[in-house]
Amino acid sequence: MSLVVIVGPPGSGKTTVGRALAEALGAPFRDADADIVAVAGKPIADIFVDDGEEHFRALEREAVRRAVAEHDGVLALGGGAVLADSTRKLLADTTVVHLRVDVAEAVRRNEIDKGRPLLAVNPRATLRRLLEERLPLYREVADFEIDTTGRDVAGLAEEIRAKL
Ligand code: S3P
């Protein structure tokens, strides 16, 4: 199997759908955010508070570079990973799936899964802005995109598997 990378905004289901896709493919799953937490030895929210977003982005670029070089299977990236030019260049040679979500559903999912430092204040307005600003970047790297709004995880994993 080769590498399949999942990108998309916070709340688009990258980790959940990525895991289900890996299972459907019988391939290993890896999450770049989890790699960053392991390297830093603390949660992402603490990295933002203690060391700042710039430091987090540097750790993220390195975690993605390492994962793309090492991993064979499904790899989920954090929502902001595509902001880095170097990361977008790396992704040019891999299969990339862009998961979309509408603002209302991203807000709902963020309510359930707290702990995103960028969304601690004003999540709705911030998500609206992030979705809009990053859409061209997700599209630049993606081979195809799927709207996850109102969809169940198993159905999404199956649709992606069929498109690979
Ligand atoms: C971020 C998204 C998060 C995480 C960090 C920054 C972003 O990942 O990497 O909090 O800039 O959108 P998820 O997209 O998995 O929530």
Residues whose N, C-alpha, C, O or C-beta is under 5 A from the ligand:
A	BS01	S3P	G8 P9 P10 G11 D33 I44 L77 G78 G79 G80 R116 P117
